[in-house]
Amino acid sequence: MGVAGYRVFQDGTQRATTQGTSLSVTGLRPATGYTFAVSALDAAGNESARGGPVTCTTQSGGTGMPVAINGQLRVCGVNLCNQYNRPIQLRGMSSHGLQWYHRCLNTASLDALANDWNADVLRISMYIQEGGYETDPRLFTDRVHHLIEMATARGMYAIVDWHMLSPGDPNFNLSRARTFFTEIANRHKNKVNILYEVANEPNGVSWSTIRNYHHAIIPTIRAEDADAVILLGTRAWSSLGVSDGASETEIINSPVNATNIMYTFHFYAASHGTEYLNALSRAADRIPMFVTEFGTQTASGDGSNNFTRSQQYLDLMAQKKVSWVNWNYSDDSRSGAVFTGGTCPSGPFAGTSRLKAAGVWVRDRIRTPDDFPTG
């Protein structure tokens, strides 16, 4: 009778059963030694003696898969912290709208994002209007489910981005948001790599109106998922109100009444100069901040790159451990899309041969080693 499967033992304890001849083991600590052994099973369940043990040591922190190292994230003080209660910074890419550039998110492109770009996080941007979710809720919800699974399989965090934009009042889509987040949170509540971004860029309404929306949608998610970090949009296209002549003070003076939350900030370096940079700096000292979208170009996502200003933002975010996501991982014609036209769906996605200038720049900065403390 032939071999039908194998039992894999880690440090003397059964870890998994597999029918294949290879197995990926996740959840290991970096720079740690482990001993593995394998036994064979036949179709009747008879088990062989275990083979000789093999001892190995995982790589040091920052070189493994982000989720395997950091586990469930939470907010501690003004920082995003890992399972060891240590502040960390995530760096990664946002998709473009799933209604337009879903073809840029496939096995090859996400393999490249995880293994060539070394990204920590994928932001899954699902527009509500503009041909998005409202036109076919089932289709778009299923696309998000699928992309969450793809990010999870590659050891990356996944931001579920409710990409409301026009109309700018998030309450307009509150009923839709409740339906969507109830299903998403229920299905993925046992994963440790999910973050929920509940309002992409509120605009044309007051912070009080936005705050009321957050107070309405957070309990919907918490009814299903008690642990995930929730990311909250801010006034004037998530500029902390700066684009409306306000500042972070309105949030500090009237914060959202919830825990394990962070506030979002978006910037485009060729449009948003010192006033915006200083607002982010001040805010990061007072409230938990996450830059869920930025570009090196103008606020249109197009035009010339301002890499000097972009680097000032990145230096600040590194100093204060503010996580960031760049817009966008597609082959759209605008300068902010990292790939040249016609790259999707076939690639190649790894390396730099199909990258625009902004793509080369941001890939270089995502690829620098992470600092994920575990002690």
C-alpha positions as CSV (number, residue, x, y, z in Angstrom):
1,M,0.0,0.0,0.0
2,G,1.5,3.4,-1.0
3,V,1.9,6.6,0.9
4,A,-1.3,8.6,1.1
5,G,-0.1,11.5,3.2
6,Y,2.3,12.8,5.9
7,R,2.2,14.1,9.4
8,V,4.5,17.0,10.2
9,F,5.7,17.5,13.7
10,Q,7.2,20.8,15.1
11,D,9.2,20.5,18.3
12,G,7.6,17.1,19.0
13,T,4.0,18.2,18.5
14,Q,1.9,17.4,15.4
15,R,1.6,20.6,13.4
16,A,-0.2,19.5,10.2
17,T,-1.2,16.7,7.9
18,T,-0.5,17.0,4.2
19,Q,-1.0,14.9,1.1
20,G,1.8,16.8,-0.7
21,T,5.5,16.7,-0.4
22,S,5.9,20.3,0.8
23,L,4.2,22.4,3.4
24,S,4.4,26.1,4.4
25,V,4.5,26.6,8.1
26,T,3.3,30.1,9.3
27,G,3.3,31.9,12.6
28,L,6.9,31.2,13.5
29,R,8.9,33.8,15.4
30,P,11.9,35.4,13.6
31,A,15.5,34.4,14.6
32,T,14.2,31.3,16.4
33,G,15.2,27.6,16.1
34,Y,12.6,24.9,15.4
35,T,12.9,21.1,15.0
36,F,10.7,19.3,12.4
37,A,10.1,15.6,11.8
38,V,7.8,13.8,9.4
39,S,5.9,10.5,9.4
40,A,4.2,8.8,6.5
41,L,0.6,7.5,6.4
42,D,-1.1,4.9,4.1
43,A,-4.7,4.9,3.0
44,A,-5.7,2.7,6.0
45,G,-4.2,5.2,8.4
46,N,-1.1,3.2,9.4
47,E,1.8,5.5,10.3
48,S,5.5,5.0,9.9
49,A,8.1,5.9,12.4
50,R,9.1,9.5,12.2
51,G,12.1,10.3,10.1
52,G,15.2,11.9,11.4
53,P,14.6,15.4,12.9
54,V,15.7,18.5,11.0
55,T,16.5,21.7,12.9
56,C,16.4,25.1,11.3
57,T,16.4,28.8,12.4
58,T,14.1,31.4,11.0
59,Q,15.5,34.6,9.6
60,S,15.8,37.7,11.7
61,G,13.0,40.1,12.1
62,G,12.0,42.1,9.0
63,T,12.8,39.4,6.5
64,G,9.9,37.1,7.1
65,M,6.3,37.5,6.0
66,P,4.7,40.5,7.8
67,V,1.7,38.7,9.2
68,A,3.7,35.7,10.4
69,I,5.9,38.1,12.4
70,N,3.5,40.7,13.7
71,G,0.2,38.7,14.0
72,Q,-2.9,40.6,15.2
73,L,-2.4,44.3,15.2
74,R,-3.8,46.8,17.7
75,V,-3.6,50.4,18.6
76,C,-1.4,51.2,21.6
77,G,-1.2,54.9,22.4
78,V,-0.8,56.7,19.1
79,N,1.0,53.8,17.4
80,L,0.0,50.7,15.5
81,C,1.5,47.8,17.5
82,N,2.1,44.1,16.7
83,Q,1.4,41.0,18.8
84,Y,4.4,41.8,21.0
85,N,3.0,45.2,21.8
86,R,5.7,46.9,19.9
87,P,5.1,49.9,17.5
88,I,5.5,49.0,13.9
89,Q,5.2,50.7,10.5
90,L,3.5,48.9,7.5
91,R,4.3,49.9,4.0
92,G,2.5,48.8,0.9
93,M,0.3,49.5,-2.2
94,S,-3.3,50.3,-2.9
95,S,-5.2,48.9,-5.8
96,H,-7.0,51.2,-8.2
97,G,-10.8,50.8,-8.4
98,L,-11.8,47.2,-8.7
99,Q,-14.4,48.1,-11.4
100,W,-11.6,49.3,-13.7
101,Y,-8.3,47.6,-12.8
102,H,-9.3,44.2,-11.3
103,R,-7.1,42.6,-14.1
104,C,-4.0,44.1,-12.3
105,L,-4.7,41.9,-9.3
106,N,-3.9,38.3,-10.1
107,T,-1.6,35.5,-9.0
108,A,1.5,36.9,-10.7
109,S,1.0,40.5,-9.7
110,L,0.3,39.8,-6.1
111,D,3.2,37.3,-6.0
112,A,5.4,40.2,-7.2
113,L,3.9,42.6,-4.6
114,A,4.7,40.2,-1.8
115,N,7.9,38.7,-2.8
116,D,9.6,41.2,-5.2
117,W,8.3,44.5,-3.7
118,N,8.3,43.0,-0.2
119,A,5.1,44.8,0.6
120,D,3.5,44.5,4.0
121,V,0.0,45.5,3.1
122,L,-2.4,45.6,0.2
123,R,-5.2,48.1,0.2
124,I,-8.2,46.8,-1.6
125,S,-10.0,49.9,-3.0
126,M,-13.6,49.2,-3.8
127,Y,-15.4,52.3,-5.1
128,I,-19.0,52.6,-4.1
129,Q,-20.2,54.9,-7.0
130,E,-18.5,55.4,-10.4
131,G,-19.5,52.0,-11.6
132,G,-18.5,50.3,-8.4
133,Y,-20.3,48.5,-5.5
134,E,-23.7,50.1,-6.0
135,T,-24.0,48.6,-9.5
136,D,-23.5,45.0,-8.4
137,P,-23.0,44.5,-4.6
138,R,-22.6,40.7,-5.0
139,L,-19.9,41.0,-7.6
140,F,-17.8,43.5,-5.8
141,T,-18.2,41.9,-2.4
142,D,-17.0,38.6,-3.9
143,R,-14.0,40.4,-5.5
144,V,-13.0,41.8,-2.0
145,H,-13.4,38.3,-0.4
146,H,-11.1,36.9,-3.1
147,L,-8.5,39.6,-2.7
148,I,-8.5,39.2,1.0
149,E,-7.7,35.5,0.6
150,M,-5.0,36.3,-2.0
151,A,-3.3,38.8,0.4
152,T,-3.6,36.3,3.3
153,A,-2.0,33.5,1.3
154,R,1.0,35.7,0.7
155,G,1.5,36.8,4.3
156,M,0.3,40.4,3.8
157,Y,-2.1,42.6,5.7
158,A,-5.3,43.6,3.8
159,I,-7.0,47.0,4.2
160,V,-10.6,46.7,3.1
161,D,-11.2,50.2,1.6
162,W,-14.8,51.5,1.4
163,H,-13.8,53.9,-1.3
164,M,-16.6,56.5,-1.0
165,L,-15.7,59.7,-2.8
166,S,-18.8,61.3,-4.5
167,P,-21.1,62.1,-2.9
168,G,-18.7,63.2,-0.1
169,D,-21.1,62.6,2.8
170,P,-20.3,59.1,4.0
171,N,-23.8,58.8,5.5
172,F,-25.2,58.7,2.0
173,N,-23.9,55.1,1.7
174,L,-24.4,54.1,5.4
175,S,-27.0,51.4,4.6
176,R,-24.8,49.9,1.9
177,A,-21.7,50.1,4.2
178,R,-23.6,48.2,7.0
179,T,-24.5,45.4,4.6
180,F,-21.0,45.1,3.1
181,F,-19.0,45.3,6.4
182,T,-21.3,42.8,8.1
183,E,-20.6,40.2,5.5
184,I,-16.9,40.9,5.2
185,A,-16.3,41.1,8.9
186,N,-18.3,37.9,9.6
187,R,-16.4,35.9,7.1
188,H,-12.9,37.1,7.9
189,K,-13.2,37.8,11.7
190,N,-10.8,35.0,12.6
191,K,-8.1,36.3,10.4
192,V,-5.4,38.5,12.0
193,N,-4.5,40.5,8.9
194,I,-7.6,42.5,8.2
195,L,-8.0,46.3,8.7
196,Y,-11.2,48.1,7.8
197,E,-11.1,51.6,6.2
198,V,-14.7,52.7,6.5
199,A,-14.7,56.0,4.6
200,N,-12.0,56.8,2.0
201,E,-12.3,60.5,1.5
202,P,-15.2,62.4,3.1
203,N,-15.6,65.8,1.6
204,G,-18.0,68.7,1.6
205,V,-19.3,67.9,5.1
206,S,-18.2,68.8,8.6
207,W,-16.1,66.7,11.0
208,S,-19.3,66.4,13.1
209,T,-21.1,64.7,10.2
210,I,-18.2,62.4,9.5
211,R,-17.9,61.6,13.2
212,N,-21.6,60.6,13.4
213,Y,-21.0,58.2,10.5
214,H,-18.1,56.6,12.3
215,H,-20.2,56.2,15.4
216,A,-22.8,54.4,13.2
217,I,-20.6,52.0,11.3
218,I,-18.1,51.0,14.0
219,P,-20.6,49.0,16.0
220,T,-21.6,47.1,12.8
221,I,-18.0,45.8,12.4
222,R,-17.5,45.2,16.1
223,A,-20.6,43.0,16.2
224,E,-18.7,40.6,14.0
225,D,-15.0,41.4,14.6
226,A,-13.9,42.6,18.0
227,D,-10.2,42.8,17.3
228,A,-9.4,44.4,14.0
229,V,-8.1,47.9,13.7
230,I,-10.6,50.3,12.1
231,L,-9.3,53.2,10.0
232,L,-11.4,56.4,10.0
233,G,-11.6,59.0,7.2
234,T,-11.1,62.6,8.1
235,R,-12.5,65.9,6.8
236,A,-11.7,67.3,3.3
237,W,-10.6,64.2,1.4
238,S,-8.9,62.8,4.5
239,S,-6.6,65.8,4.9
240,L,-7.4,66.2,8.7
241,G,-9.5,69.1,7.4
242,V,-6.5,71.1,6.1
243,S,-7.9,71.3,2.6
244,D,-10.9,73.1,4.1
245,G,-8.8,75.5,6.1
246,A,-9.1,73.5,9.3
247,S,-6.6,71.3,11.2
248,E,-6.2,68.2,13.2
249,T,-7.4,70.1,16.3
250,E,-11.1,69.4,15.4
251,I,-10.4,65.7,15.8
252,I,-8.3,66.1,18.9
253,N,-11.1,68.2,20.5
254,S,-13.9,65.9,19.4
255,P,-12.5,62.4,18.8
256,V,-14.5,59.3,17.8
257,N,-15.7,57.5,20.9
258,A,-14.3,54.0,20.2
259,T,-11.2,52.0,20.8
260,N,-8.6,50.3,18.4
261,I,-9.1,53.0,15.8
262,M,-6.8,55.2,13.7
263,Y,-7.4,58.3,11.7
264,T,-6.5,58.5,8.0
265,F,-4.5,61.1,6.1
266,H,-4.0,61.3,2.4
267,F,-1.5,63.5,0.6
268,Y,-0.2,64.1,-2.9
269,A,3.3,65.5,-2.7
270,A,3.2,67.8,-5.7
271,S,0.0,69.5,-4.3
272,H,0.3,69.2,-0.6
273,G,3.3,71.0,0.9
274,T,4.5,72.2,4.2
275,E,1.1,73.0,5.7
276,Y,0.0,69.4,5.2
277,L,3.3,67.9,6.3
278,N,3.2,69.8,9.5
279,A,-0.4,68.9,10.2
280,L,0.5,65.2,9.9
281,S,3.5,65.7,12.1
282,R,1.5,67.4,14.8
283,A,-1.4,64.9,14.6
284,A,0.9,61.8,14.8
285,D,2.0,63.0,18.2
286,R,-1.5,63.3,19.5
287,I,-3.8,60.7,17.8
288,P,-3.2,57.4,16.0
289,M,-2.6,58.1,12.3
290,F,-2.4,55.9,9.2
291,V,-1.6,57.3,5.7
292,T,-3.9,55.0,3.6
293,E,-3.2,56.8,0.4
294,F,-0.5,59.0,-1.0
295,G,1.1,59.9,-4.3
296,T,4.3,61.6,-5.5
297,Q,2.2,63.6,-8.0
298,T,-0.6,66.2,-7.9
299,A,-3.9,65.5,-6.1
300,S,-5.3,64.3,-9.5
301,G,-2.9,61.3,-9.3
302,D,-1.2,62.6,-12.4
303,G,1.4,65.1,-13.5
304,S,5.0,65.6,-12.5
305,N,6.5,63.8,-9.5
306,N,7.8,65.7,-6.5
307,F,10.2,63.1,-5.1
308,T,11.9,65.6,-2.8
309,R,8.7,66.5,-1.0
310,S,7.6,62.8,-1.0
311,Q,10.8,61.8,0.7
312,Q,10.2,64.4,3.4
313,Y,6.9,62.8,4.1
314,L,8.4,59.3,4.1
315,D,11.2,60.4,6.5
316,L,8.6,61.9,8.9
317,M,6.4,58.7,8.7
318,A,9.5,56.5,9.4
319,Q,10.4,58.7,12.4
320,K,6.9,58.5,13.9
321,K,6.1,55.0,12.7
322,V,3.2,56.1,10.7
323,S,2.2,53.3,8.3
324,W,1.6,54.2,4.6
325,V,0.1,52.9,1.4
326,N,0.9,54.3,-2.1
327,W,-1.7,55.0,-4.8
328,N,-1.8,52.8,-7.0
329,Y,-0.9,49.3,-8.2
330,S,-2.3,49.4,-11.8
331,D,-1.4,50.3,-15.4
332,D,-3.7,53.3,-15.5
333,S,-2.4,56.1,-17.9
334,R,-1.8,58.6,-15.0
335,S,1.7,59.0,-13.6
336,G,0.6,57.7,-10.2
337,A,-0.1,54.2,-11.5
338,V,3.1,52.3,-11.1
339,F,2.9,50.1,-14.3
340,T,3.2,51.3,-17.9
341,G,0.2,50.8,-20.1
342,G,-0.6,47.3,-21.2
343,T,1.2,45.6,-18.3
344,C,-1.9,44.1,-16.9
345,P,-2.9,41.3,-16.9
346,S,0.1,39.4,-18.2
347,G,3.0,41.4,-16.6
348,P,5.8,41.1,-16.0
349,F,5.2,42.6,-12.6
350,A,8.5,41.9,-10.8
351,G,11.6,44.0,-11.4
352,T,11.5,47.4,-12.9
353,S,11.1,46.9,-16.7
354,R,7.4,47.8,-16.7
355,L,7.5,50.5,-14.0
356,K,7.0,54.2,-14.5
357,A,9.2,56.6,-12.6
358,A,6.9,56.7,-9.6
359,G,6.8,52.9,-9.5
360,V,10.5,52.6,-9.5
361,W,10.7,55.2,-6.7
362,V,8.1,53.6,-4.4
363,R,9.2,50.0,-5.0
364,D,12.7,50.9,-3.9
365,R,11.3,52.3,-0.6
366,I,8.9,49.5,0.1
367,R,11.8,47.0,-0.5
368,T,14.0,48.5,2.3
369,P,14.1,46.2,5.3
370,D,11.2,46.4,7.7
371,D,11.7,47.0,11.4
372,F,9.4,44.6,13.2
373,P,10.6,44.2,16.8
374,T,9.6,41.0,18.6
375,G,11.3,41.4,22.0
